[in-house]
Amino acid sequence: MGGHDSVNLAAWKYRNIFKSNEGPIERVSEAQIKLPDGSDGFQVMAYLRPELQTYKVEKLVYGDCDGTGTDKYRHVALHKAISEALERWAFYENMNNDRAQSSAYGFDKDPTTNGMSAFPGFGKGTARESSRLEAIERWSLLKWWDQGLPVREVAGIMESKAFRILSPWDNVSVVLVYRKCQGFATYGFAAAKTVSAAIWRAEVERARNESVMSDYLSQKGNLSTSGALGSEKRLLRFAQEEHFQFFLEHMRMTCSQESGLSLPKTLIDCELPGAWSKYATVWRVMFDLPTEHYLESDDFFFF
């Protein structure tokens, strides 16, 4: 998307977003983080007001923030964190709506934030395109793990390994990166218009996972999955050696396969309107899912 649609108005639209101005954001916190190229960056965590956290699930690894943003510049990281928190606000509220309204946005089939995005722009095109890229990433990851969508190794950043998942979309690159450090494995995924952009985004996610996993390990003394649910439980399991080897075997098997899939059916491609629309457009794109096993299996590589 180009033109006015892609202009980021966060500095204007988020100016009164904090609780002190009757906005939805309770507070933010920040920390420094190393970016994939070794430079220093910022990681900002945004927290919604408690009364808006109506569907929130307690997290052991990621803590209780509603949105996280990472960037070289603090204000950009802040705006990313706020945008993700607004996306979560829309998710929480829709998960608490009646079944008919929930199904209108696909939450009856995929009760997660997969394929959701928020963007404070002039129009809705950037939010829609970001949602589409995430939906492509999530669909491709599901298809790769469940049905062997092929992968090809590409050059990673620093010590990380990187693989492109050969999805059926033209002009979109889906990338998976992984690295083993401090005795455990971490992963990251992203979709972008170019391979290099996808690798960067995936590596930022992987670095964030490494950071929170390191904190969790230092607090708990091990990577026990006791008390963990859903994607966090899978994240912890695949960080451990047994499941890391399981992952590597699947990677090796799919490196030799050929591609040739057709595009899946688009089930959802629309805005989620609500009180958050005052600040940003929240959009969701969802494709016909190749499997729903990730909702039940702790051994499914998806988080």
Backbone as a ProteinNet text record, in pm:
[ID]
protein_1_A
[PRIMARY]
MGGHDSVNLAAWKYRNIFKSNEGPIERVSEAQIKLPDGSDGFQVMAYLRPELQTYKVEKLVYGDCDGTGTDKYRHVALHKAISEALERWAFYENMNNDRAQSSAYGFDKDPTTNGMSAFPGFGKGTARESSRLEAIERWSLLKWWDQGLPVREVAGIMESKAFRILSPWDNVSVVLVYRKCQGFATYGFAAAKTVSAAIWRAEVERARNESVMSDYLSQKGNLSTSGALGSEKRLLRFAQEEHFQFFLEHMRMTCSQESGLSLPKTLIDCELPGAWSKYATVWRVMFDLPTEHYLESDDFFFF
[TERTIARY]
84.5	0	88.8	41.9	120.8	31.5	87.1	10.3	-31	-144.6	-191.4	-223.6	-264.9	-307	-198.7	-72	37.3	98.3	45	97.8	59.9	160.1	138.1	103.1	-16.6	-64	-59.7	26.9	31.1	57.1	149.2	181.8	58.1	-33.4	-155.9	-267.4	-293.2	-406	-383	-258.4	-228.7	-196.9	-217.2	-176.7	-257.7	-383.2	-468.5	-507.5	-419.6	-457.2	-436.8	-371.1	-343.6	-460.3	-464.3	-573.3	-592.1	-482.4	-490.1	-576.3	-591.7	-678.5	-802.5	-838.3	-954	-937.8	-814.2	-785.3	-776	-753.9	-755.4	-623.9	-513.5	-384	-357.7	-341.7	-315.2	-174.3	-76	63.7	149.3	275.2	373.3	501	581.3	713.7	809	937.1	1031	1160.5	1231.5	1362	1446.7	1576.8	1664.7	1681.5	1698.9	1713.7	1812.3	1883.9	1974.9	1896.4	1913.8	1850.1	1931.1	1873.4	1942.7	2081.3	2106.3	2237.7	2335.8	2294	2381.4	2367.3	2290.8	2272.2	2170.4	2168.7	2075.8	1940	1837	1701.7	1616.1	1489.1	1395.2	1283.4	1242.9	1124.6	1028.2	910.2	809.6	690.8	641.5	524.2	409.6	291.9	174.2	68.6	1.7	-97.1	-231.3	-336.1	-470.5	-523.1	-620.5	-687.8	-751.9	-747.3	-794.6	-936.1	-1025.3	-1163.9	-1178.6	-1073.1	-1076.9	-1015.8	-954.3	-887.2	-985.8	-1096.6	-1208.9	-1193.5	-1098.7	-1080.3	-935.2	-863.2	-719.2	-686.1	-589	-539.1	-403.1	-384.8	-259	-142.5	-33.5	84.7	201	268.7	383.5	511.8	526.7	651.8	650	542.4	536.8	485.1	442	393.7	254.5	211.2	71.6	52.6	150.4	131.1	35.6	-29.6	-124.3	-64.4	42.7	107	255.9	333.8	478.8	527.2	620.8	678.8	829.6	899.6	1045	1094.1	1187.7	1242.9	1370.4	1444.4	1565.3	1529.6	1412.8	1370.1	1259.8	1271.8	1177.1	1033.8	1014.4	877.7	811.9	889.2	833	794.7	883.2	852.3	727.6	713.4	596.5	468.5	472.8	353.9	317.6	417.7	390.7	324.2	373.1	316.6	172.1	144.3	7.8	-84.2	-36.4	-117.6	-152.9	-55.6	-83.4	-180.7	-170.9	-264.9	-407	-421.8	-554.2	-610	-522.7	-562.1	-614	-542.4	-585.1	-718.3	-738.3	-864.8	-980.3	-962.5	-1066.2	-1088.4	-981.1	-991.9	-1067.4	-1028.8	-1094.3	-1244.9	-1281	-1422.9	-1501.5	-1443.3	-1515.3	-1525.4	-1427.5	-1436.1	-1544	-1584	-1688.7	-1826.8	-1832.2	-1961.4	-2036.2	-2161.6	-2239.1	-2176	-2211.3	-2148.2	-2161.1	-2277.5	-2299.8	-2201.4	-2181	-2089	-1944.8	-1914.4	-1779.3	-1745.9	-1842.6	-1819.3	-1805.4	-1860.9	-1850.1	-1705.1	-1621.4	-1479.8	-1390.2	-1451.1	-1373.6	-1325.8	-1370.2	-1320.2	-1378.5	-1485.2	-1537.8	-1445.9	-1374.1	-1281.4	-1138.8	-1098.2	-961.9	-970.4	-986.7	-1005.5	-874.3	-799.9	-672	-664.8	-551.9	-532.2	-462.5	-451.7	-391	-457.7	-378.1	-431.3	-491.1	-466.7	-518.3	-406.6	-446.2	-349.1	-421.6	-349.4	-403	-304.6	-357.6	-270.6	-342.4	-274.9	-335.1	-302.8	-372.4	-343.6	-462.2	-443.1	-552.7	-663.5	-625.4	-722.6	-704.7	-759.5	-758.7	-664.3	-602.1	-523.8	-403.1	-332.4	-212.5	-248.5	-354.5	-400	-440	-507.9	-550.3	-430.7	-332	-214.9	-132.8	-118.1	-46.2	-117.8	-251.4	-330	-310.9	-309.1	-291.7	-156.1	-52.1	81.2	87.8	26.6	29.9	-52.4	-166.5	-248.9	-173.5	-99	-17.6	89.9	154.7	258.8	202.6	88.6	32.6	-19	-84.6	-133.3	-16	89.7	205.6	274	284.2	346.4	263.4	130.7	42.5	56.8	55.7	63.3	198	305.8	439.1	448.2	400.4	414.5	317.7	195.4	93.9	101.9	135.3	127.1	253.4	361.8	489.4	510.6	459.1	490.3	642.3	701.3	847.4	915.9	1041.9	1124.5	1257.3	1322.1	1454.5	1538.7	1661.9	1747.9	1791	1793.3	1842.5	1943	2015.6	2117.6	2053.6	2088.5	2035.8	2119.3	2080.1	2152.3	2235.5	2364.4	2457.3	2452.5	2421.1	2430.1	2298.1	2195.4	2065.8	2057.3	1985	1953	1820.6	1807.3	1685.3	1638.4	1508.4	1448.2	1325.9	1313	1193.2	1092.7	970.6	862.7	798.5	794.2	746.3	593.2	536.2	391.1	341.3	212.1	158.4	135.5	168.3	146.2	265.5	239.5	344.2	378.6	503.5	548.9	534.9	526.8	529.9	628.9	718.9	817.9	784.4	773.2	747.5	875.8	923.4	1053.3	1040.9	1113.5	1126.7	1274.2	1305.4	1444.3	1452.4	1568.4	1587.9	1734.2	1756.1	1891.8	1890.8	1996.3	2010.7	2115.7	2078.3	2170.6	2129.4	2224.1	2200.6	2136.3	2158.4	2107.5	1964.7	1901	1765.3	1748.7	1644.7	1620.2	1511.9	1530.3	1430.7	1400.4	1279.8	1231.4	1163.2	1153.1	1080.3	1025	912.6	847.6	800.7	795.3	743.4	714.2	626.6	600.4	619.1	679.2	703	713.4	724.2	732.4	865.5	970.6	1101.6	1155.4	1247.4	1307.8	1384.5	1460.1	1541.2	1454.7	1343.1	1252.9	1189.3	1154.1	1093.9	1194.7	1319	1422.9	1441.9	1448	1467.1	1353	1230.3	1115.3	1112.6	1143.2	1145.5	1253.4	1367.4	1478.3	1449.8	1377.9	1335.3	1244.5	1152.4	1063.6	1142.4	1239.4	1319.5	1399.2	1456.1	1533.1	1444.6	1321.8	1227.2	1196.7	1177.7	1154.3	1272.9	1392.4	1512.7	1518.2	1481	1483.8	1386.3	1260.6	1161.3	1189.6	1242.6	1276.5	1393.7	1489.3	1602.6	1555	1463.1	1406.4	1330.9	1253.2	1175.4	1268.6	1375.4	1471.3	1542.2	1577.7	1647.2	1555.6	1424.9	1329.4	1292.3	1270.5	1222.2	1335	1449.5	1560.4	1555.7	1444.3	1430.3	1320.5	1299.8	1198.1	1074.7	1037.1	920.4	794.1	709.8	583.9	469.3	498.8	395	321.5	191	109.5	96.8	178	172.3	58.3	0.8	-111.5	-84.6	-149.4	-151.1	-15	-1.6	120.3	242.3	224.3	338.9	390.2	300	341.6	420.7	374.1	446	580.6	584.7	710.3	814.4	773.2	863.6	906.3	814.6	847.8	949.3	928.6	1019.5	1151.6	1159.8	1287.6	1380.1	1322.1	1398.1	1454.8	1560.1	1637.8	1555.1	1471.2	1394.1	1306.7	1234.3	1146.6	1223.4	1338.7	1423.9	1470.3	1507.3	1547.1	1427.9	1310.8	1186.3	1164.4	1185.1	1174.5	1277	1402.2	1507.8	1479.3	1425.6	1393	1284	1184.7	1078.4	1135.8	1227.9	1292.3	1368.9	1445.1	1522.8	1431.2	1322.5	1229.7	1166.7	1130.4	1059.8	1153.7	1284.1	1380	1386.1	1349.3	1362.3	1231.1	1125.3	996	978.8	883.3	854.6	725.6	715.3	595.9	496.8	385.9	285.9	143.6	122.2	-11.3	-89.7	-221	-307.4	-340.4	-386.1	-418	-540.1	-537.8	-654.6	-766.3	-884.6	-1000	-987.9	-1020.7	-1023.9	-1157.9	-1154.1	-1276.3	-1315.4	-1215.4	-1239.3	-1146.2	-1200.3	-1119.2	-1198.6	-1194.1	-1278.4	-1226.2	-1279	-1247	-1328.5	-1268.8	-1339.6	-1365.5	-1483.9	-1512.3	-1541	-1513.8	-1539.3	-1483.6	-1481	-1431.8	-1287.2	-1209.5	-1068.9	-1051.9	-1159.4	-1151.3	-1122.6	-1143.4	-1108.8	-959.5	-883.3	-737.9	-671.2	-727.1	-663.2	-765	-735.5	-814.5	-766.7	-857.7	-825.2	-888.3	-805.9	-849.4	-815.3	-889.5	-853.2	-867.9	-765.8	-770.5	-751.4	-832.2	-823.1	-849.7	-763.7	-779.9	-835.2	-884.3	-931.4	-815.7	-827.6	-716.1	-685	-558	-522	-543.3	-549.1	-568.3	-609.1	-673	-703.9	-632.7	-539.7	-469.2	-390.3	-344.7	-264.9	-344.6	-476.3	-558.9	-562.5	-525.2	-531.1	-396.5	-305	-180.4	-67.3	-1.7	115.5	241.1	233	347.7	342.3	250.5	236.6	324.6	408.3	501.9	428.8	371	292.5	274.5	333.2	318.4	343.7
-118.6	0	124.6	227.6	349	469.1	587.7	710.3	739.8	810.7	853.1	734.7	621.2	505	455.4	468.6	413.8	513.9	636.2	737.4	700.5	691.5	654.8	779.7	780	894.1	867.2	775.4	737.6	857.3	944	1059.2	1144.6	1150.9	1228.9	1145.8	1028.3	948.3	892.4	873.4	816.2	922.9	1048.8	1156.1	1155	1107.5	1104	961.7	867.4	726.8	672.4	748.3	699	725.9	649.7	656.9	797.8	872.2	1008.1	1098.7	1059.4	1132.2	1050.1	957.5	869.7	774.9	743.8	649.7	507.1	408.8	267.8	214.7	286	235.8	276.4	176	199.3	252.9	186.1	223.7	154.2	195.5	127.9	109.7	12.5	-6.1	-34.4	-22	-42.7	-106.2	-164.3	-224.3	-211.9	-217.7	-218.5	-361.7	-376	-508.3	-498.5	-606.5	-611	-647.1	-567	-594	-697.4	-755.7	-863.1	-827.8	-699.4	-660.9	-625.3	-648.2	-621.5	-482.9	-396.7	-260.7	-259.3	-152.2	-138.4	-90	-143.3	-101.6	-97.6	-69	-58.5	-161.2	-215.5	-301	-238.2	-203.6	-136.6	-229.8	-235.9	-315.9	-221.7	-243.3	-160.8	-244.6	-182.2	-250.6	-177.8	-251.2	-195.3	-174.1	-86.8	-72.1	-205.6	-245.7	-377.7	-410.6	-312.1	-340.8	-375.4	-352.2	-385.6	-523.3	-581.7	-711.2	-824.7	-825.2	-911.4	-1057	-1087.3	-1225.9	-1269.1	-1198.4	-1219.3	-1353.1	-1423.3	-1548.6	-1521.7	-1568	-1543.8	-1612.1	-1538.2	-1590.3	-1602.7	-1716.6	-1739.3	-1682	-1693.2	-1653.6	-1507.1	-1467	-1332.3	-1225.5	-1264.5	-1165	-1116.3	-1009.6	-966.9	-845	-809.8	-695.2	-735.1	-635.1	-659.7	-631.5	-555.5	-525	-504.8	-549.7	-534.9	-476.9	-382.6	-325.3	-316.1	-348.8	-345.9	-263.5	-174.7	-93.2	-23.5	26.5	104.2	231.9	287.7	414.6	390.4	456.5	434.3	468.8	583.6	624.2	527.4	467.3	369.8	242	197	80.4	105.3	227.1	264	255.1	311.5	310.3	168.6	84.1	-56.2	-129	-103.8	-169.2	-126.9	1.5	51.4	-9.4	-16.5	-74.4	-219.6	-296.4	-436.6	-447.3	-356.3	-357.3	-327	-236.5	-207.2	-328.6	-399.2	-524	-624.8	-635.9	-728.5	-684.6	-555.7	-503.4	-549.5	-535	-580.2	-730.8	-805.4	-950.6	-986.7	-927.7	-958.4	-933.9	-818.3	-782.7	-876.1	-909.8	-996.2	-1138.8	-1183.9	-1317.4	-1325.7	-1211.5	-1208.8	-1180.7	-1155.9	-1132.2	-1263.1	-1251	-1370.9	-1447.7	-1574	-1663.4	-1613.4	-1555.6	-1510.1	-1400.9	-1305.4	-1196.6	-1245.8	-1337.6	-1393.4	-1468.5	-1543.2	-1620.7	-1531.3	-1411.1	-1318.3	-1279.5	-1291.3	-1257.9	-1382	-1500	-1623.9	-1674.9	-1615.6	-1658.1	-1791.4	-1837.1	-1969.8	-2079.4	-2051	-2147.6	-2129.5	-2006.7	-1976.3	-1871.1	-1914.2	-1821.5	-1760.1	-1699.1	-1635.6	-1502.3	-1433.8	-1307.6	-1329.7	-1453.5	-1480	-1396.7	-1331.5	-1254.1	-1120.7	-1074.2	-945	-841.3	-717.1	-607.6	-477.6	-383.1	-248.7	-146.4	-42.9	61.4	196.4	299.1	432.4	518.2	494.3	566.5	645.3	711.8	784.5	688	582.5	483.9	351.1	247.4	115	17	60.5	-30	-90.5	-12.6	-65.5	-169.7	-144.9	-244.6	-373.3	-360.2	-477.6	-554.3	-483.3	-550.3	-618.7	-554.8	-617.1	-743.2	-737.5	-855.2	-967.5	-931.7	-1031.8	-1100.2	-1023.7	-1082	-1177	-1137	-1225.9	-1351.4	-1336.1	-1453.2	-1549.8	-1496.9	-1581.2	-1652.8	-1579	-1640	-1754.2	-1731	-1830.9	-1952.2	-1928.3	-2039	-2123.8	-2057.4	-2128.7	-2213.1	-2158.9	-2233.4	-2356.8	-2339.3	-2453.1	-2559.4	-2515.5	-2608.7	-2679.9	-2607.3	-2667.7	-2778.8	-2751.9	-2851.2	-2967.9	-2939.7	-3044.9	-3127.7	-3065.3	-3136.2	-3124.1	-3076.1	-3080.8	-2978.9	-2858.1	-2752.1	-2738	-2732.8	-2735.8	-2608.2	-2623.8	-2511.3	-2514.3	-2398.6	-2387.8	-2296.5	-2337.1	-2256.6	-2129.8	-2018.8	-1890.5	-1837.3	-1734.8	-1679.9	-1611.1	-1654.2	-1594.6	-1477.2	-1421.7	-1310.4	-1363.3	-1330.7	-1372.1	-1524.5	-1576.3	-1720.2	-1794.7	-1724.8	-1790.2	-1859.6	-1969.4	-2038.9	-1984	-1970.7	-1915.9	-2004.2	-2024	-2103.9	-2031.6	-2032.7	-1978.2	-2091.2	-2070.1	-2165.3	-2131.9	-2228.3	-2203.1	-2202.5	-2089.5	-2074.2	-2048.4	-2063.4	-2045.2	-1900	-1803.6	-1663.2	-1605.6	-1539.8	-1469.5	-1339	-1298	-1169.3	-1156.3	-1268.4	-1268.7	-1375.4	-1339.4	-1433.7	-1466.7	-1594.4	-1641.5	-1707.1	-1661.2	-1705.5	-1757.4	-1863.6	-1920.4	-1913.4	-1860.4	-1857.3	-1929.4	-1985.4	-2048.4	-2040.3	-2054.9	-2048.5	-2115.6	-2185.9	-2246.3	-2167.9	-2123	-2046.6	-2064.2	-2051.7	-2067.9	-2203	-2301	-2434.6	-2458.7	-2362.2	-2384.2	-2322.3	-2366.1	-2320.5	-2212.7	-2114.8	-2009.2	-1996.1	-1945	-1940.8	-1807.4	-1777.1	-1658.3	-1679.3	-1614.1	-1629.3	-1493.1	-1476.4	-1351.1	-1368.2	-1281.7	-1272	-1127.2	-1105.8	-971.7	-976.7	-859	-852.9	-905.7	-900.5	-950.9	-1048.8	-1134.1	-1230.9	-1158.6	-1055.9	-985.2	-918.6	-859	-795.9	-900.4	-1015.2	-1122.3	-1177.8	-1193.6	-1244.2	-1148.1	-1018.3	-919.4	-927	-928.1	-931.8	-1061	-1171.9	-1299.9	-1302.6	-1242.9	-1242.6	-1150.5	-1040.5	-953.5	-1031.7	-1109.6	-1192.5	-1298.5	-1360.3	-1463.6	-1405.1	-1286.5	-1221.3	-1188.9	-1149.6	-1123.2	-1251.8	-1361.8	-1490.5	-1531.2	-1507.1	-1539.9	-1459.9	-1333.4	-1247	-1293.9	-1320.7	-1361	-1501.6	-1588.7	-1723.6	-1720.7	-1632.9	-1617.9	-1571	-1474.8	-1425.2	-1536.3	-1611.5	-1721	-1826	-1858.9	-1958.8	-1911.9	-1784.1	-1731.9	-1730.5	-1711.9	-1709.2	-1849.7	-1941.3	-2075.4	-2176.5	-2151.5	-2245.3	-2356.3	-2366.7	-2466.7	-2421.1	-2497.2	-2462.4	-2551.9	-2578.4	-2661.7	-2600.8	-2687.5	-2641.8	-2642.8	-2673.3	-2680.7	-2547.1	-2550.3	-2430.2	-2351.7	-2384.3	-2313.3	-2366.6	-2280.7	-2318.8	-2282.8	-2356.4	-2320.9	-2297.2	-2181.9	-2151.1	-2140.7	-2093.8	-2085	-2223.6	-2317	-2453.9	-2513.2	-2490	-2539.1	-2470.1	-2340.3	-2265.2	-2324.4	-2357.2	-2415.3	-2556.2	-2634.3	-2771.3	-2772.5	-2687.6	-2687	-2615.9	-2551.8	-2495.4	-2604.6	-2715	-2823.9	-2917.7	-2989.8	-3067.1	-3170.7	-3244.5	-3350.3	-3294.5	-3187.1	-3129	-3047.3	-2994.8	-2927.4	-3026.8	-3146.9	-3249.9	-3292.6	-3297.5	-3326.5	-3222	-3096.6	-2985.4	-2999.2	-3028	-3039.7	-3153	-3262.5	-3374.9	-3336	-3262.6	-3216.3	-3118.6	-3034.2	-2939.7	-3014.4	-3114.8	-3191.8	-3261.2	-3316.3	-3389	-3296.6	-3176	-3085.4	-3007.6	-3013.1	-2945.6	-3010.4	-3137	-3209.9	-3218.3	-3158.5	-3167.7	-3057.9	-3078.9	-2982.1	-2907.9	-2786.6	-2706.3	-2725.4	-2652.6	-2663.4	-2657.1	-2582	-2570.8	-2456	-2466.3	-2355.6	-2271.5	-2150.1	-2059.8	-2109.5	-2095.9	-2135.2	-2031.4	-2071.4	-1981.4	-1877.2	-1752	-1646	-1650.4	-1669.6	-1677.9	-1544	-1468.3	-1339.8	-1235.7	-1119.2	-1007.4	-880.1	-833.5	-719.6	-647.7	-529	-448.7	-497.2	-485.4	-509.9	-373.4	-319	-186.6	-193.4	-84.9	-79	48.7	57.5	178.2	207.6	103.7	119.3	192.3	195.8	258.1	408	466.7	607.5	628.8	524.1	535.1	466.1	354.9	279.1	187.8	150.2	49.3	-88.6	-172.3	-311.6	-398.9	-484.5	-567.2	-712.9	-803.3	-944.2	-1009.7	-1086.3	-1172.4	-1315.4	-1405.6	-1546	-1634.2	-1731.1	-1826.3	-1958	-2038.5	-2171.8	-2250.1	-2284	-2342.9	-2483.9	-2516.6	-2652.4	-2755.5	-2710.8	-2800.9	-2720.6	-2787.5	-2726.2	-2799.8	-2888.7	-2968.2	-2881.8	-2765.8	-2679.3	-2630.9	-2635.5	-2591.9	-2694.4	-2821.8	-2926.7	-2989.1	-2993	-3068.8	-2984.2	-3037.7	-2971.9	-2997.1	-3086.7	-3120.5	-3056.5	-2961.3	-2892.3	-2768	-2754	-2640.9	-2516	-2444	-2324.6	-2241.1	-2122	-2033.6	-1890.6
0	0	0	-65.4	-67.9	-48.7	-74.7	-62.8	79	91.4	224	314.1	253.4	331	425.8	386.2	465	562.4	566.1	657.9	801.4	887	1026.5	1107.4	1165.2	1243.2	1392.8	1434.2	1576.1	1666.9	1628.4	1713.8	1740.3	1644	1659.3	1724.1	1670.6	1718.4	1858.4	1897.3	2029.2	2134.8	2101.1	2193.4	2322.9	2317.9	2437.7	2474.4	2447.3	2462.4	2603.6	2689.1	2823.4	2918.7	3025.2	3122	3176.9	3191.9	3244.3	3156.3	3028	2935.3	2899.8	2988.8	2971.7	2852.6	2821.1	2714.1	2765.3	2677.1	2715.3	2773.5	2755.9	2801.6	2945.9	3032.2	3174.5	3196	3132.3	3150.7	3046.2	3039	2954.9	3035.7	2995.4	3053.5	2938.2	2962.8	2853.2	2901.6	2808.2	2836.6	2711	2727.3	2612.2	2563.1	2432.2	2373	2257.4	2232.8	2119.6	1993	1889.3	1761.9	1683.7	1579	1506.3	1454.6	1425.5	1375	1486.3	1612.5	1725.6	1783.9	1719.1	1771	1884.2	1960	2071.7	2023.3	2083	2050.1	2174.9	2154.7	2266.2	2251.6	2364.7	2370.8	2469	2420.2	2502.5	2522	2644.5	2677.5	2715.6	2655.4	2683.3	2754.7	2851.2	2935.1	2925.8	2890.1	2887.8	3028.9	3043	3172.1	3209.6	3335.7	3377.7	3332.2	3329.7	3292.3	3143.7	3064.8	2922.7	2895.1	2995.7	2980	3009.8	2938	2974.6	2933.1	2846	2802.1	2819.9	2899.9	2909.1	2976	2918.1	2973.6	3037.3	3159.7	3230.4	3158.7	3144.8	3076.6	3173.8	3168.5	3255.9	3196.7	3064.7	2999.6	2958	2893.8	2836.3	2931.4	3050.4	3144.2	3108	3172.9	3158.9	3070.7	2987.8	2898.8	2785.5	2726.5	2618.4	2481.3	2478	2350.9	2368.7	2271.3	2275.2	2143.2	2150.7	2029.7	2042.6	1936.1	1936.3	1817.7	1841.7	1733.5	1781	1683.4	1713.6	1787.8	1755.8	1815.4	1917.5	2031.8	2140.9	2101.2	2033.1	2001	1902.8	1813.1	1720.2	1795.7	1886.2	1968.8	2052.4	2106.2	2186.1	2102.5	1982.6	1897.6	1854.6	1829.1	1794.4	1911.4	2033.1	2151.8	2174	2157.6	2174.1	2068.2	1943.8	1836.2	1867.1	1916.4	1948.3	2064.6	2160.9	2273.7	2225.5	2128.8	2073	1999.2	1929.3	1862.4	1964.5	2078.1	2184.1	2243.9	2259.3	2311	2222.3	2091.2	1997.4	2009.6	2026.2	2041.4	2168.3	2281.9	2408.5	2399	2345.4	2342.2	2250.3	2135.3	2042.8	2094.3	2171.6	2229.2	2336	2389.8	2491	2432.1	2300.9	2236	2214.2	2167.7	2140.3	2024.1	2011.1	1913.8	1769.8	1736.2	1599	1560.9	1651.8	1621.3	1621.1	1713.3	1718.3	1589.9	1537.1	1415.6	1293.7	1298.7	1186.1	1160	1261.7	1247.5	1257	1253.3	1250.3	1383.8	1494.2	1624.5	1669.8	1603.8	1635.3	1581.9	1471.4	1413.1	1464.6	1484.4	1530.2	1640.4	1766.2	1877.8	1927.2	1833.8	1864.8	1791.3	1805.1	1732.7	1599	1551.9	1422.3	1313.1	1229.6	1119	1158	1280.8	1324.3	1323.8	1298.1	1297.6	1326.7	1387.3	1413	1358.7	1293.8	1239.9	1244.2	1296.7	1306.6	1184	1073.3	950.1	899.4	784.8	720.1	679.3	608.3	560.6	630.6	570.2	632.1	561.8	452.6	369.7	438	520.3	585.7	689.9	766.5	864.4	792.1	679.3	603.9	549.1	493.9	438.2	546.9	662.9	774.5	820.9	824.7	862.4	761.7	634.6	529.4	541.5	566.4	579.7	698.8	810.9	926.3	900.5	833.8	803	711.5	615.6	527	606.9	697.2	781.5	865.2	929.9	1020.8	942	829	746.9	697.5	652.2	598	704.6	825.9	934.7	969.9	976.7	1002.7	894.2	770.3	656.9	654.3	685.4	685.6	789.3	909.8	1016.1	998.2	955.8	949.5	822	710.2	583.1	498.2	557.5	488.6	378.8	394.2	298.6	290.7	171.3	160.5	208.3	248.2	291.7	216	210.4	151.5	240.5	267	353.7	282.7	357.5	308.7	410.9	374.7	464.5	583.6	704.9	826.2	874.3	987.2	1048.2	1163.7	1161.2	1265.6	1281.1	1399.8	1424	1402.7	1360.8	1341.7	1206.3	1202.9	1079.4	1027.6	896.4	837.6	722.5	714.7	608	554.4	423	359.7	340.7	389.3	367.3	232.6	143.7	7.5	3.1	36.7	36.9	-105.3	-129.7	-265.7	-306.8	-220.5	-253.5	-329.6	-440.1	-512.9	-441.2	-451.4	-397.2	-245.9	-176.1	-29.5	14.3	103.3	155.8	300.7	330.1	466.7	517.5	631	682.1	824.6	853.3	988.1	1025.9	1142.4	1190	1324.4	1354.8	1484.8	1524.7	1652.2	1706.9	1842.9	1872.3	2003.7	2082.2	2200.4	2284.2	2430.1	2518.4	2662.2	2694.1	2605.3	2630.6	2587.7	2522.2	2474.3	2336.1	2265	2128.6	2126.4	2038.4	2019.9	1871.2	1841.5	1705	1676.3	1547.7	1505.6	1366.1	1334.1	1204.2	1156	1025.1	968.9	821.2	770.9	627.4	586.5	470.1	419.4	267.9	206.1	60.6	8.5	91	49	152.4	109.3	200.8	311.5	275.6	375.9	481.8	440.1	537.7	628.5	571.7	652.4	751.8	709	799.9	915.8	887.1	993.8	1095.2	1047.2	1137.7	1219.7	1153.9	1224.4	1330.2	1298.6	1394.3	1512.3	1489.2	1599.9	1694.7	1636	1718	1794.3	1725.6	1791	1906.7	1887	1992.5	2112.8	2084.5	2193.3	2269.1	2195.8	2260.9	2346.9	2295.9	2372.3	2501.8	2493.1	2610.8	2718.8	2679.8	2779.9	2832.8	2746.2	2791.5	2889.4	2865.4	2957.5	3093.8	3092.8	3218.8	3291.3	3215.9	3273.8	3334.3	3262.3	3309.3	3435.9	3440.5	3558.9	3681	3659.2	3770.1	3816.8	3721.1	3753.2	3774.5	3712.4	3722.3	3620.2	3545.7	3438.3	3343.7	3237.7	3138.6	3152.7	3275.7	3302.6	3240.8	3185.2	3125.6	3226.6	3352	3454.4	3466	3447.8	3459.1	3329.7	3229.7	3102.2	3016.1	2933.5	2849.1	2703.2	2612.6	2472.1	2410.4	2345.8	2271	2361.8	2485.6	2576	2613.5	2630.5	2662.6	2546.3	2424.4	2307.1	2291.8	2318.9	2311.8	2406.1	2527.5	2626.1	2586.1	2532	2492.3	2377.7	2278.8	2164.5	2194.7	2309.5	2352.3	2406.1	2448.7	2508.6	2401.8	2438.2	2341.5	2265	2333	2267.1	2155	2185	2084.1	1981.6	2018.7	1921.1	1814.3	1855.8	1760.6	1673.9	1733	1661.3	1552	1587.7	1493.1	1380.4	1414.7	1313.9	1215.4	1264.9	1177	1076.6	1125.1	1035.6	932	975.9	885.3	775.5	815.2	718	617	665.5	579.2	475.2	514.8	423.5	333	358	270.1	131.8	122.3	-3.9	-81.4	-27.7	-93.7	-198.9	-287.9	-393.4	-362.2	-414.8	-391	-504.9	-501.1	-606.2	-555.2	-446.1	-387.6	-449.5	-443.5	-483.4	-360.5	-384.1	-273.8	-195.9	-64.2	14.8	2.1	38.8	36.6	147.6	116.5	217.5	289.2	420.9	500.5	561.1	604.8	671.8	611.8	579	531.1	557.6	683.3	719.1	842.9	863	981	1100	1219	1343.9	1407.7	1389.9	1446	1595.4	1663.4	1807.2	1865.4	1997.1	2063.5	2029.1	1994.5	1956.7	1823.6	1742.7	1610.8	1619.2	1733.9	1755.3	1741.1	1769.4	1770.8	1651.4	1605.5	1497.3	1430.3	1307	1236.5	1278.1	1323.9	1355.4	1246.9	1185.8	1072.1	1100.3	1035.5	1041.1	904.1	868.9	751	799	746.2	785.8	665.1	643.9	534.8	588.7	496.8	533.2	595.4	722	795	747.9	729.4	688.2	797.4	921.7	1035	1157.6	1252.2	1381.2	1494.5	1459.4	1559.4	1657.4	1611.2	1699.1	1820.4	1811.4	1923.6	2035.4	2003.5	2105.2	2138.3	2042.5	2060.2	2118.3	2220.3	2279.3	2196.8	2099.5	2017.1	1879.1	1861.8	1734.7	1735.9	1634.3	1628.7	1580.5	1676.5	1641.8	1767.4	1768	1883	1841.8
[MASK]
+++++++++++++++++++++++++++++++++++++++++++++++++++++++++++++++++++++++++++++++++++++++++++++++++++++++++++++++++++++++++++++++++++++++++++++++++++++++++++++++++++++++++++++++++++++++++++++++++++++++++++++++++++++++++++++++++++++++++++++++++++++++++++++++++++++++++++++++++++++++++++++++++++++++++++++++

